[in-house]
């Protein structure tokens, strides 16, 4: 059985092996970062929440 890489969430430190498909992989200055499913959702919410409210 091959060794699966263990990854840890860049935000909350949760680890998983192998990396779940629900995790987000992003390339950062330090290399590849993973965001767990929960942090991915929080991230999306933050992006949506950061939209200007006076858009209209
Ligand atoms: Zn996380």
PDB file of the backbone (N, CA, C, O) and the ligand in Angstrom, with CONECT records:
HET     ZN  A 101       1
ATOM      1  N   UNK A   1       0.859  -1.204   0.000  1.00  0.00           N
ATOM      2  CA  UNK A   1       0.000   0.000   0.000  1.00  0.00           C
ATOM      3  C   UNK A   1       0.889   1.246   0.000  1.00  0.00           C
ATOM      4  O   UNK A   1       1.754   1.392   0.863  1.00  0.00           O
ATOM      5  N   UNK A   2       0.682   2.116  -0.939  1.00  0.00           N
ATOM      6  CA  UNK A   2       1.512   3.322  -0.977  1.00  0.00           C
ATOM      7  C   UNK A   2       1.208   4.246   0.183  1.00  0.00           C
ATOM      8  O   UNK A   2       0.089   4.281   0.695  1.00  0.00           O
ATOM      9  N   UNK A   3       2.205   4.982   0.585  1.00  0.00           N
ATOM     10  CA  UNK A   3       1.991   5.965   1.645  1.00  0.00           C
ATOM     11  C   UNK A   3       1.241   7.155   1.090  1.00  0.00           C
ATOM     12  O   UNK A   3       1.675   7.780   0.122  1.00  0.00           O
ATOM     13  N   UNK A   4       0.130   7.460   1.696  1.00  0.00           N
ATOM     14  CA  UNK A   4      -0.616   8.638   1.294  1.00  0.00           C
ATOM     15  C   UNK A   4      -0.043   9.854   1.994  1.00  0.00           C
ATOM     16  O   UNK A   4       0.310   9.784   3.171  1.00  0.00           O
ATOM     17  N   UNK A   5       0.053  10.958   1.288  1.00  0.00           N
ATOM     18  CA  UNK A   5       0.568  12.166   1.944  1.00  0.00           C
ATOM     19  C   UNK A   5      -0.412  12.671   2.993  1.00  0.00           C
ATOM     20  O   UNK A   5      -1.628  12.641   2.800  1.00  0.00           O
ATOM     21  N   UNK A   6       0.131  13.126   4.080  1.00  0.00           N
ATOM     22  CA  UNK A   6      -0.710  13.745   5.097  1.00  0.00           C
ATOM     23  C   UNK A   6      -0.676  15.252   4.889  1.00  0.00           C
ATOM     24  O   UNK A   6       0.390  15.859   4.791  1.00  0.00           O
ATOM     25  N   UNK A   7      -1.850  15.836   4.824  1.00  0.00           N
ATOM     26  CA  UNK A   7      -1.925  17.274   4.616  1.00  0.00           C
ATOM     27  C   UNK A   7      -2.580  17.900   5.831  1.00  0.00           C
ATOM     28  O   UNK A   7      -3.343  17.255   6.550  1.00  0.00           O
ATOM     29  N   UNK A   8      -2.269  19.162   6.045  1.00  0.00           N
ATOM     30  CA  UNK A   8      -2.900  19.871   7.146  1.00  0.00           C
ATOM     31  C   UNK A   8      -3.495  21.172   6.626  1.00  0.00           C
ATOM     32  O   UNK A   8      -2.944  21.826   5.741  1.00  0.00           O
ATOM     33  N   UNK A   9      -4.625  21.520   7.200  1.00  0.00           N
ATOM     34  CA  UNK A   9      -5.308  22.746   6.799  1.00  0.00           C
ATOM     35  C   UNK A   9      -4.462  23.955   7.179  1.00  0.00           C
ATOM     36  O   UNK A   9      -3.953  24.047   8.296  1.00  0.00           O
ATOM     37  N   UNK A  10      -4.321  24.878   6.236  1.00  0.00           N
ATOM     38  CA  UNK A  10      -3.483  26.050   6.476  1.00  0.00           C
ATOM     39  C   UNK A  10      -4.108  26.965   7.526  1.00  0.00           C
ATOM     40  O   UNK A  10      -3.418  27.795   8.118  1.00  0.00           O
ATOM     41  N   UNK A  11      -5.389  26.818   7.752  1.00  0.00           N
ATOM     42  CA  UNK A  11      -6.070  27.732   8.674  1.00  0.00           C
ATOM     43  C   UNK A  11      -6.238  27.144  10.056  1.00  0.00           C
ATOM     44  O   UNK A  11      -5.857  27.765  11.048  1.00  0.00           O
ATOM     45  N   UNK A  12      -6.808  25.949  10.131  1.00  0.00           N
ATOM     46  CA  UNK A  12      -7.147  25.419  11.452  1.00  0.00           C
ATOM     47  C   UNK A  12      -6.235  24.276  11.868  1.00  0.00           C
ATOM     48  O   UNK A  12      -6.291  23.830  13.014  1.00  0.00           O
ATOM     49  N   UNK A  13      -5.392  23.792  10.955  1.00  0.00           N
ATOM     50  CA  UNK A  13      -4.426  22.788  11.336  1.00  0.00           C
ATOM     51  C   UNK A  13      -4.956  21.371  11.330  1.00  0.00           C
ATOM     52  O   UNK A  13      -4.238  20.436  11.685  1.00  0.00           O
ATOM     53  N   UNK A  14      -6.204  21.201  10.932  1.00  0.00           N
ATOM     54  CA  UNK A  14      -6.747  19.858  10.825  1.00  0.00           C
ATOM     55  C   UNK A  14      -5.945  19.052   9.820  1.00  0.00           C
ATOM     56  O   UNK A  14      -5.606  19.544   8.744  1.00  0.00           O
ATOM     57  N   UNK A  15      -5.647  17.823  10.172  1.00  0.00           N
ATOM     58  CA  UNK A  15      -4.869  16.987   9.269  1.00  0.00           C
ATOM     59  C   UNK A  15      -5.739  15.880   8.697  1.00  0.00           C
ATOM     60  O   UNK A  15      -6.714  15.439   9.307  1.00  0.00           O
ATOM     61  N   UNK A  16      -5.354  15.454   7.515  1.00  0.00           N
ATOM     62  CA  UNK A  16      -6.064  14.360   6.865  1.00  0.00           C
ATOM     63  C   UNK A  16      -5.100  13.630   5.953  1.00  0.00           C
ATOM     64  O   UNK A  16      -4.165  14.216   5.407  1.00  0.00           O
ATOM     65  N   UNK A  17      -5.343  12.352   5.800  1.00  0.00           N
ATOM     66  CA  UNK A  17      -4.527  11.541   4.910  1.00  0.00           C
ATOM     67  C   UNK A  17      -5.376  10.412   4.353  1.00  0.00           C
ATOM     68  O   UNK A  17      -5.875   9.588   5.119  1.00  0.00           O
ATOM     69  N   UNK A  18      -5.547  10.355   3.069  1.00  0.00           N
ATOM     70  CA  UNK A  18      -5.034  11.282   2.057  1.00  0.00           C
ATOM     71  C   UNK A  18      -5.869  12.556   2.015  1.00  0.00           C
ATOM     72  O   UNK A  18      -6.904  12.628   2.678  1.00  0.00           O
ATOM     73  N   UNK A  19      -5.448  13.555   1.258  1.00  0.00           N
ATOM     74  CA  UNK A  19      -6.209  14.797   1.167  1.00  0.00           C
ATOM     75  C   UNK A  19      -7.600  14.545   0.600  1.00  0.00           C
ATOM     76  O   UNK A  19      -7.726  14.044  -0.517  1.00  0.00           O
ATOM     77  N   UNK A  20      -8.637  14.882   1.342  1.00  0.00           N
ATOM     78  CA  UNK A  20     -10.004  14.693   0.844  1.00  0.00           C
ATOM     79  C   UNK A  20     -10.265  15.561  -0.378  1.00  0.00           C
ATOM     80  O   UNK A  20      -9.708  16.651  -0.510  1.00  0.00           O
ATOM     81  N   UNK A  21     -11.108  15.070  -1.262  1.00  0.00           N
ATOM     82  CA  UNK A  21     -11.400  15.836  -2.477  1.00  0.00           C
ATOM     83  C   UNK A  21     -12.169  17.103  -2.150  1.00  0.00           C
ATOM     84  O   UNK A  21     -12.223  18.032  -2.957  1.00  0.00           O
ATOM     85  N   UNK A  22     -12.764  17.139  -0.960  1.00  0.00           N
ATOM     86  CA  UNK A  22     -13.541  18.319  -0.589  1.00  0.00           C
ATOM     87  C   UNK A  22     -12.652  19.457  -0.114  1.00  0.00           C
ATOM     88  O   UNK A  22     -13.111  20.584   0.075  1.00  0.00           O
ATOM     89  N   UNK A  23     -11.389  19.153   0.075  1.00  0.00           N
ATOM     90  CA  UNK A  23     -10.470  20.201   0.498  1.00  0.00           C
ATOM     91  C   UNK A  23     -10.059  21.055  -0.681  1.00  0.00           C
ATOM     92  O   UNK A  23     -10.014  20.584  -1.817  1.00  0.00           O
ATOM     93  N   UNK A  24      -9.762  22.304  -0.408  1.00  0.00           N
ATOM     94  CA  UNK A  24      -9.299  23.211  -1.447  1.00  0.00           C
ATOM     95  C   UNK A  24      -7.777  23.236  -1.455  1.00  0.00           C
ATOM     96  O   UNK A  24      -7.139  23.355  -0.409  1.00  0.00           O
ATOM     97  N   UNK A  25      -7.218  23.127  -2.625  1.00  0.00           N
ATOM     98  CA  UNK A  25      -5.766  23.226  -2.772  1.00  0.00           C
ATOM     99  C   UNK A  25      -5.470  24.548  -3.449  1.00  0.00           C
ATOM    100  O   UNK A  25      -6.016  24.867  -4.505  1.00  0.00           O
ATOM    101  N   UNK A  26      -4.598  25.304  -2.819  1.00  0.00           N
ATOM    102  CA  UNK A  26      -4.239  26.577  -3.430  1.00  0.00           C
ATOM    103  C   UNK A  26      -2.728  26.756  -3.361  1.00  0.00           C
ATOM    104  O   UNK A  26      -2.063  26.301  -2.430  1.00  0.00           O
ATOM    105  N   UNK A  27      -2.228  27.417  -4.351  1.00  0.00           N
ATOM    106  CA  UNK A  27      -0.794  27.667  -4.395  1.00  0.00           C
ATOM    107  C   UNK A  27      -0.503  29.011  -3.757  1.00  0.00           C
ATOM    108  O   UNK A  27      -1.019  30.041  -4.190  1.00  0.00           O
ATOM    109  N   UNK A  28       0.310  28.994  -2.745  1.00  0.00           N
ATOM    110  CA  UNK A  28       0.677  30.223  -2.049  1.00  0.00           C
ATOM    111  C   UNK A  28       2.168  30.460  -2.240  1.00  0.00           C
ATOM    112  O   UNK A  28       2.865  29.661  -2.864  1.00  0.00           O
ATOM    113  N   UNK A  29       2.641  31.570  -1.691  1.00  0.00           N
ATOM    114  CA  UNK A  29       4.046  31.934  -1.838  1.00  0.00           C
ATOM    115  C   UNK A  29       4.948  30.868  -1.216  1.00  0.00           C
ATOM    116  O   UNK A  29       6.056  30.626  -1.695  1.00  0.00           O
ATOM    117  N   UNK A  30       4.462  30.232  -0.143  1.00  0.00           N
ATOM    118  CA  UNK A  30       5.280  29.241   0.555  1.00  0.00           C
ATOM    119  C   UNK A  30       5.164  27.869  -0.080  1.00  0.00           C
ATOM    120  O   UNK A  30       5.888  26.944   0.289  1.00  0.00           O
ATOM    121  N   UNK A  31       4.248  27.735  -1.040  1.00  0.00           N
ATOM    122  CA  UNK A  31       4.058  26.427  -1.638  1.00  0.00           C
ATOM    123  C   UNK A  31       2.580  26.113  -1.719  1.00  0.00           C
ATOM    124  O   UNK A  31       1.744  27.008  -1.840  1.00  0.00           O
ATOM    125  N   UNK A  32       2.270  24.831  -1.649  1.00  0.00           N
ATOM    126  CA  UNK A  32       0.877  24.427  -1.759  1.00  0.00           C
ATOM    127  C   UNK A  32       0.236  24.442  -0.378  1.00  0.00           C
ATOM    128  O   UNK A  32       0.790  23.926   0.593  1.00  0.00           O
ATOM    129  N   UNK A  33      -0.933  25.042  -0.320  1.00  0.00           N
ATOM    130  CA  UNK A  33      -1.680  25.085   0.929  1.00  0.00           C
ATOM    131  C   UNK A  33      -2.999  24.349   0.746  1.00  0.00           C
ATOM    132  O   UNK A  33      -3.587  24.332  -0.335  1.00  0.00           O
ATOM    133  N   UNK A  34      -3.432  23.756   1.813  1.00  0.00           N
ATOM    134  CA  UNK A  34      -4.723  23.083   1.799  1.00  0.00           C
ATOM    135  C   UNK A  34      -5.668  23.790   2.745  1.00  0.00           C
ATOM    136  O   UNK A  34      -5.276  24.267   3.810  1.00  0.00           O
ATOM    137  N   UNK A  35      -6.926  23.848   2.332  1.00  0.00           N
ATOM    138  CA  UNK A  35      -7.976  24.337   3.217  1.00  0.00           C
ATOM    139  C   UNK A  35      -8.979  23.212   3.391  1.00  0.00           C
ATOM    140  O   UNK A  35      -9.447  22.636   2.409  1.00  0.00           O
ATOM    141  N   UNK A  36      -9.308  22.899   4.624  1.00  0.00           N
ATOM    142  CA  UNK A  36     -10.259  21.835   4.866  1.00  0.00           C
ATOM    143  C   UNK A  36     -11.645  22.285   4.415  1.00  0.00           C
ATOM    144  O   UNK A  36     -11.880  23.447   4.084  1.00  0.00           O
ATOM    145  N   UNK A  37     -12.541  21.320   4.418  1.00  0.00           N
ATOM    146  CA  UNK A  37     -13.883  21.596   3.906  1.00  0.00           C
ATOM    147  C   UNK A  37     -14.541  22.754   4.647  1.00  0.00           C
ATOM    148  O   UNK A  37     -15.164  23.628   4.044  1.00  0.00           O
ATOM    149  N   UNK A  38     -14.390  22.738   5.960  1.00  0.00           N
ATOM    150  CA  UNK A  38     -15.045  23.769   6.768  1.00  0.00           C
ATOM    151  C   UNK A  38     -14.431  25.136   6.491  1.00  0.00           C
ATOM    152  O   UNK A  38     -15.150  26.123   6.331  1.00  0.00           O
ATOM    153  N   UNK A  39     -13.115  25.194   6.434  1.00  0.00           N
ATOM    154  CA  UNK A  39     -12.455  26.472   6.189  1.00  0.00           C
ATOM    155  C   UNK A  39     -12.721  26.955   4.767  1.00  0.00           C
ATOM    156  O   UNK A  39     -12.798  28.159   4.523  1.00  0.00           O
ATOM    157  N   UNK A  40     -12.861  26.038   3.849  1.00  0.00           N
ATOM    158  CA  UNK A  40     -13.212  26.423   2.486  1.00  0.00           C
ATOM    159  C   UNK A  40     -14.548  27.144   2.482  1.00  0.00           C
ATOM    160  O   UNK A  40     -14.723  28.168   1.822  1.00  0.00           O
ATOM    161  N   UNK A  41     -15.481  26.588   3.230  1.00  0.00           N
ATOM    162  CA  UNK A  41     -16.802  27.213   3.300  1.00  0.00           C
ATOM    163  C   UNK A  41     -16.712  28.587   3.963  1.00  0.00           C
ATOM    164  O   UNK A  41     -17.328  29.552   3.509  1.00  0.00           O
ATOM    165  N   UNK A  42     -15.934  28.658   5.042  1.00  0.00           N
ATOM    166  CA  UNK A  42     -15.757  29.948   5.704  1.00  0.00           C
ATOM    167  C   UNK A  42     -15.119  30.947   4.759  1.00  0.00           C
ATOM    168  O   UNK A  42     -15.478  32.125   4.745  1.00  0.00           O
ATOM    169  N   UNK A  43     -14.177  30.469   3.976  1.00  0.00           N
ATOM    170  CA  UNK A  43     -13.473  31.327   3.037  1.00  0.00           C
ATOM    171  C   UNK A  43     -14.443  31.887   2.004  1.00  0.00           C
ATOM    172  O   UNK A  43     -14.419  33.080   1.702  1.00  0.00           O
ATOM    173  N   UNK A  44     -15.284  31.031   1.473  1.00  0.00           N
ATOM    174  CA  UNK A  44     -16.269  31.471   0.492  1.00  0.00           C
ATOM    175  C   UNK A  44     -17.202  32.500   1.111  1.00  0.00           C
ATOM    176  O   UNK A  44     -17.538  33.515   0.501  1.00  0.00           O
ATOM    177  N   UNK A  45     -17.610  32.207   2.340  1.00  0.00           N
ATOM    178  CA  UNK A  45     -18.513  33.132   3.020  1.00  0.00           C
ATOM    179  C   UNK A  45     -17.830  34.484   3.218  1.00  0.00           C
ATOM    180  O   UNK A  45     -18.456  35.536   3.086  1.00  0.00           O
ATOM    181  N   UNK A  46     -16.554  34.437   3.534  1.00  0.00           N
ATOM    182  CA  UNK A  46     -15.825  35.681   3.764  1.00  0.00           C
ATOM    183  C   UNK A  46     -15.721  36.479   2.469  1.00  0.00           C
ATOM    184  O   UNK A  46     -15.875  37.701   2.464  1.00  0.00           O
ATOM    185  N   UNK A  47     -15.461  35.777   1.382  1.00  0.00           N
ATOM    186  CA  UNK A  47     -15.363  36.454   0.089  1.00  0.00           C
ATOM    187  C   UNK A  47     -16.706  37.090  -0.263  1.00  0.00           C
ATOM    188  O   UNK A  47     -16.778  38.237  -0.702  1.00  0.00           O
ATOM    189  N   UNK A  48     -17.760  36.314  -0.058  1.00  0.00           N
ATOM    190  CA  UNK A  48     -19.077  36.851  -0.381  1.00  0.00           C
ATOM    191  C   UNK A  48     -19.425  37.999   0.551  1.00  0.00           C
ATOM    192  O   UNK A  48     -20.019  38.993   0.134  1.00  0.00           O
ATOM    193  N   UNK A  49     -19.049  37.853   1.819  1.00  0.00           N
ATOM    194  CA  UNK A  49     -19.360  38.878   2.799  1.00  0.00           C
ATOM    195  C   UNK A  49     -18.559  40.144   2.588  1.00  0.00           C
ATOM    196  O   UNK A  49     -18.934  41.212   3.072  1.00  0.00           O
ATOM    197  N   UNK A  50     -17.440  40.026   1.854  1.00  0.00           N
ATOM    198  CA  UNK A  50     -16.590  41.198   1.656  1.00  0.00           C
ATOM    199  C   UNK A  50     -17.024  42.006   0.444  1.00  0.00           C
ATOM    200  O   UNK A  50     -16.446  43.048   0.135  1.00  0.00           O
ATOM    201  N   UNK A  51     -18.053  41.508  -0.240  1.00  0.00           N
ATOM    202  CA  UNK A  51     -18.552  42.291  -1.368  1.00  0.00           C
ATOM    203  C   UNK A  51     -19.112  43.607  -0.845  1.00  0.00           C
ATOM    204  O   UNK A  51     -19.768  43.635   0.196  1.00  0.00           O
ATOM    205  N   UNK A  52     -18.862  44.670  -1.548  1.00  0.00           N
ATOM    206  CA  UNK A  52     -19.344  45.977  -1.070  1.00  0.00           C
ATOM    207  C   UNK A  52     -20.864  45.984  -0.992  1.00  0.00           C
ATOM    208  O   UNK A  52     -21.559  45.550  -1.910  1.00  0.00           O
ATOM    209  N   UNK A  53     -21.352  46.486   0.127  1.00  0.00           N
ATOM    210  CA  UNK A  53     -22.793  46.503   0.319  1.00  0.00           C
ATOM    211  C   UNK A  53     -23.440  47.628  -0.468  1.00  0.00           C
ATOM    212  O   UNK A  53     -24.647  47.622  -0.707  1.00  0.00           O
ATOM    213  N   UNK A  54     -22.628  48.589  -0.865  1.00  0.00           N
ATOM    214  CA  UNK A  54     -23.199  49.700  -1.639  1.00  0.00           C
ATOM    215  C   UNK A  54     -22.975  49.470  -3.132  1.00  0.00           C
ATOM    216  O   UNK A  54     -22.807  50.401  -3.919  1.00  0.00           O
ATOM    217  N   UNK A  55     -22.980  48.191  -3.479  1.00  0.00           N
ATOM    218  CA  UNK A  55     -22.725  47.802  -4.866  1.00  0.00           C
ATOM    219  C   UNK A  55     -23.713  48.445  -5.804  1.00  0.00           C
ATOM    220  O   UNK A  55     -23.359  48.819  -6.922  1.00  0.00           O
ATOM    221  N   UNK A  56     -24.937  48.577  -5.368  1.00  0.00           N
ATOM    222  CA  UNK A  56     -25.966  49.091  -6.244  1.00  0.00           C
ATOM    223  C   UNK A  56     -25.904  50.618  -6.270  1.00  0.00           C
ATOM    224  O   UNK A  56     -26.699  51.256  -6.959  1.00  0.00           O
TER     225      UNK A  56
HETATM  226 ZN    ZN A 101      -9.504  24.134   8.288  1.00  0.00          ZN
END
